Amino acid sequence: MTPDYDVVVIGAGIHGAGVAQAVAAAGYSVLVLEQHDEAAKGSSCRSSKLIHGGLRYLESGQMHLVYECLHERAVLLRVAPHLVRLAPFHIPVYAETRRRPWKIMLGLGIYTLFSGKRFHRIPRTDWKQLDGLRTDKLDAVFSYYDAQTDDAHLTRSVLESARSLGADVITGAEFTHAQLGSDAVELAYVRNSETRSLVSRVLVNAAGPWVNHVQAKVSRPSGEAVEMLDMDLVQGSHIVVPGRISHPYYLEAPQDGRAVFVVPWKNNIMVGTTENHYQGNPADVRPLDSEIDYLLEIYNHYFRRSLERDQLIDVFAGLRVLPGGSDDASNKSRDTHFLEDRPRRPRLVSIYGGKLTSYRAAADRLLGRIRGTLPAATPLADTRRLKLPIVD
């Protein structure tokens, strides 16, 4: 079989876009198939809009993840300054806050070592400038740097970068099945009620929360189904409320001690996120009433201006793909996991999990895994230095 493409990617979320860019930059032909009418219509437009190291992941010992994400934050600040903006985040510590100032200073010290961006303690004389933050029983306020983005715009920009390097993208394409061969993959998809077939050297499953839906449609040469990883879908909901704040806030939820962000978002305020296990069609995910109440309660606990449910401007929910098991969602690994159909010269690689911030590094690692299956090629660009285009 003569391949139509070196690589076909299922899914045009941030990881699919990142893989397409990495593959095209390395000089290979690549096609992206996306079920929606445009990129970033699933979880990649429903995140907390942060490009960050993940300060809270230090508590669970995920040092390598924090280091990688802070390195990738620096890359994105360099290649996409129009999309990724560094901002001072504030952490207030109250008498009832579970994480005491010494512990927060320890975490911020590690963050500083990894990122080179210093943190500082905001003097009490400046507390009146904290956007109406409640100051009774306030012990300390720390300020450190992380970054914000528009997740959907970032995804579309990465995909446009891939296009400029020669990648093809087909939207409104429903993947139907694939058959692994000895050295290629035959696959089919439906678009505009028409079934189309093609051949690729490698198939990359970057379907996000639909990853196991896609896996179920891929068969080995023997006809047997391919392996799937045990995973949990964890729902993260956000609310958008009226108002203006000058800086993002990293808060400890009074109900359960979870980390929650209150950030400026399109001339309003966004509060998120939650962590609840989700079962069902990923397309049907919606914020729960209990999640909306939870987020409103956090905002009203910390800020003097009280908000009611009827003031909500928007609510939205996305899904994280996390390792399966009985552990609490907040303690599960946020690493990107790859599943290959075979250890050498894989024809199928599936992406489980991962973070918006580290999409480029994950794509780089995936490219390293499939190089043995691909022919020699002349690289066109280095994604560590390739400026991302401006898109609508």
Disulfide bonds with the S-S distance in Angstrom:
none
